[in-house]
Amino acid sequence: MKRREFIRLAGAGTVSGIFSHKIFDLSSVRGGSDDLRYNKITDIKFTTVKLNYPRQVGKNSQLDIHGFGPTSGVHVLYTGQGASGWGLNRGSEKTLTEKFELIRGKSVAELVTPVSGVTSPEIEGFDFSLYDLAGKILNKPVYRLLGRRRPETQLCYSGMIYFDDLSPLPALPALIR
């Protein structure tokens, strides 16, 4: 076998191995892609969610007291068929409201595909909510839409060591009396 032919066959084998990993096929869900084509985006609403830390977090080298957790902006996309999906705001409400005009009236199938994500870089701020919406419409968790059999979980811990952990408690003298 000539070197050039070996490289060509090895490359073809590699590519076929990569693409043999099956991404979720919407046609395998009864009515899957049809359901996504049928559901058209009609509205967006904004709200906030409060993220609660298990305790008050104090100062670090850059900021004053962090408090009990931030408030994050979220948006909910609605279809005329009654489905909804939500995601964290990736951008300001004003920007997302302006970009909403790019997706209003379009079907979910036109806006997001499991293989490649959102169909246009201009609507990347809606990727979380569009995947949530597709998952709800198809009655599948998003990890399944992305080709996984199980959700990927990670162990985590809190590394919330702040200066308040090192400072004496202000009420300590009162407790000693």
Contacts in CASP RR format, 6 or more apart in sequence:
PFRMAT RR
TARGET T0000
AUTHOR 0000-0000-0000
METHOD contacts of the structure
MODEL  1
MKRREFIRLAGAGTVSGIFSHKIFDLSSVRGGSDDLRYNKITDIKFTTVK
LNYPRQVGKNSQLDIHGFGPTSGVHVLYTGQGASGWGLNRGSEKTLTEKF
ELIRGKSVAELVTPVSGVTSPEIEGFDFSLYDLAGKILNKPVYRLLGRRR
PETQLCYSGMIYFDDLSPLPALPALIR
22 147 0 8 1.000
23 114 0 8 1.000
23 115 0 8 1.000
23 146 0 8 1.000
23 147 0 8 1.000
24 114 0 8 1.000
24 140 0 8 1.000
24 144 0 8 1.000
24 145 0 8 1.000
24 146 0 8 1.000
24 147 0 8 1.000
26 32 0 8 1.000
26 33 0 8 1.000
26 36 0 8 1.000
26 114 0 8 1.000
26 138 0 8 1.000
27 33 0 8 1.000
29 35 0 8 1.000
29 138 0 8 1.000
29 140 0 8 1.000
32 137 0 8 1.000
32 138 0 8 1.000
33 109 0 8 1.000
35 137 0 8 1.000
35 138 0 8 1.000
36 107 0 8 1.000
36 108 0 8 1.000
36 109 0 8 1.000
36 134 0 8 1.000
36 137 0 8 1.000
36 138 0 8 1.000
37 107 0 8 1.000
37 108 0 8 1.000
37 109 0 8 1.000
37 110 0 8 1.000
38 81 0 8 1.000
38 107 0 8 1.000
39 79 0 8 1.000
39 80 0 8 1.000
39 81 0 8 1.000
39 82 0 8 1.000
39 83 0 8 1.000
39 107 0 8 1.000
39 108 0 8 1.000
39 133 0 8 1.000
39 137 0 8 1.000
40 79 0 8 1.000
40 80 0 8 1.000
40 81 0 8 1.000
40 105 0 8 1.000
40 106 0 8 1.000
40 107 0 8 1.000
40 108 0 8 1.000
41 77 0 8 1.000
41 78 0 8 1.000
41 79 0 8 1.000
41 103 0 8 1.000
41 104 0 8 1.000
41 105 0 8 1.000
41 106 0 8 1.000
41 107 0 8 1.000
41 108 0 8 1.000
41 111 0 8 1.000
42 78 0 8 1.000
42 79 0 8 1.000
42 80 0 8 1.000
42 104 0 8 1.000
42 105 0 8 1.000
43 77 0 8 1.000
43 78 0 8 1.000
44 75 0 8 1.000
44 76 0 8 1.000
44 77 0 8 1.000
44 78 0 8 1.000
44 96 0 8 1.000
44 97 0 8 1.000
44 100 0 8 1.000
45 75 0 8 1.000
45 76 0 8 1.000
45 78 0 8 1.000
46 73 0 8 1.000
46 74 0 8 1.000
46 75 0 8 1.000
46 76 0 8 1.000
46 89 0 8 1.000
46 93 0 8 1.000
46 96 0 8 1.000
47 73 0 8 1.000
47 74 0 8 1.000
47 75 0 8 1.000
47 76 0 8 1.000
48 71 0 8 1.000
48 72 0 8 1.000
48 73 0 8 1.000
48 74 0 8 1.000
49 71 0 8 1.000
49 72 0 8 1.000
49 73 0 8 1.000
49 74 0 8 1.000
50 69 0 8 1.000
50 70 0 8 1.000
50 71 0 8 1.000
51 69 0 8 1.000
51 70 0 8 1.000
51 71 0 8 1.000
51 72 0 8 1.000
52 68 0 8 1.000
52 69 0 8 1.000
53 66 0 8 1.000
53 67 0 8 1.000
53 68 0 8 1.000
53 69 0 8 1.000
53 160 0 8 1.000
54 158 0 8 1.000
55 68 0 8 1.000
55 160 0 8 1.000
56 65 0 8 1.000
56 66 0 8 1.000
56 67 0 8 1.000
56 68 0 8 1.000
56 164 0 8 1.000
57 65 0 8 1.000
57 66 0 8 1.000
57 67 0 8 1.000
57 68 0 8 1.000
57 69 0 8 1.000
57 160 0 8 1.000
57 162 0 8 1.000
57 164 0 8 1.000
58 64 0 8 1.000
58 65 0 8 1.000
58 66 0 8 1.000
58 67 0 8 1.000
58 162 0 8 1.000
58 163 0 8 1.000
58 164 0 8 1.000
59 65 0 8 1.000
59 66 0 8 1.000
59 162 0 8 1.000
59 163 0 8 1.000
59 164 0 8 1.000
60 66 0 8 1.000
60 162 0 8 1.000
60 163 0 8 1.000
65 164 0 8 1.000
66 162 0 8 1.000
72 88 0 8 1.000
72 89 0 8 1.000
73 88 0 8 1.000
73 89 0 8 1.000
73 93 0 8 1.000
74 86 0 8 1.000
74 87 0 8 1.000
74 88 0 8 1.000
74 89 0 8 1.000
75 86 0 8 1.000
75 87 0 8 1.000
75 89 0 8 1.000
75 93 0 8 1.000
75 96 0 8 1.000
75 126 0 8 1.000
75 129 0 8 1.000
76 84 0 8 1.000
76 85 0 8 1.000
76 86 0 8 1.000
76 87 0 8 1.000
76 129 0 8 1.000
77 84 0 8 1.000
77 85 0 8 1.000
77 86 0 8 1.000
77 103 0 8 1.000
77 126 0 8 1.000
77 129 0 8 1.000
77 130 0 8 1.000
77 133 0 8 1.000
78 84 0 8 1.000
78 85 0 8 1.000
79 108 0 8 1.000
79 133 0 8 1.000
79 137 0 8 1.000
83 133 0 8 1.000
83 136 0 8 1.000
83 137 0 8 1.000
84 133 0 8 1.000
84 136 0 8 1.000
85 129 0 8 1.000
85 130 0 8 1.000
85 132 0 8 1.000
85 133 0 8 1.000
85 136 0 8 1.000
86 128 0 8 1.000
86 129 0 8 1.000
86 132 0 8 1.000
87 128 0 8 1.000
87 129 0 8 1.000
87 132 0 8 1.000
88 128 0 8 1.000
89 96 0 8 1.000
89 125 0 8 1.000
90 96 0 8 1.000
90 124 0 8 1.000
90 125 0 8 1.000
90 127 0 8 1.000
90 128 0 8 1.000
91 125 0 8 1.000
96 125 0 8 1.000
96 126 0 8 1.000
99 122 0 8 1.000
99 123 0 8 1.000
99 125 0 8 1.000
99 126 0 8 1.000
102 120 0 8 1.000
102 122 0 8 1.000
102 123 0 8 1.000
103 111 0 8 1.000
103 123 0 8 1.000
103 126 0 8 1.000
108 130 0 8 1.000
108 133 0 8 1.000
108 134 0 8 1.000
108 137 0 8 1.000
110 119 0 8 1.000
111 118 0 8 1.000
111 119 0 8 1.000
111 120 0 8 1.000
111 123 0 8 1.000
111 126 0 8 1.000
111 130 0 8 1.000
112 118 0 8 1.000
112 119 0 8 1.000
112 127 0 8 1.000
112 130 0 8 1.000
112 131 0 8 1.000
112 134 0 8 1.000
113 119 0 8 1.000
114 134 0 8 1.000
114 145 0 8 1.000
114 146 0 8 1.000
114 147 0 8 1.000
117 127 0 8 1.000
117 131 0 8 1.000
118 124 0 8 1.000
118 125 0 8 1.000
118 126 0 8 1.000
118 127 0 8 1.000
118 130 0 8 1.000
123 130 0 8 1.000
131 142 0 8 1.000
131 145 0 8 1.000
132 142 0 8 1.000
134 142 0 8 1.000
134 145 0 8 1.000
135 141 0 8 1.000
135 142 0 8 1.000
135 145 0 8 1.000
138 145 0 8 1.000
141 151 0 8 1.000
143 150 0 8 1.000
143 151 0 8 1.000
143 152 0 8 1.000
169 175 0 8 1.000
END
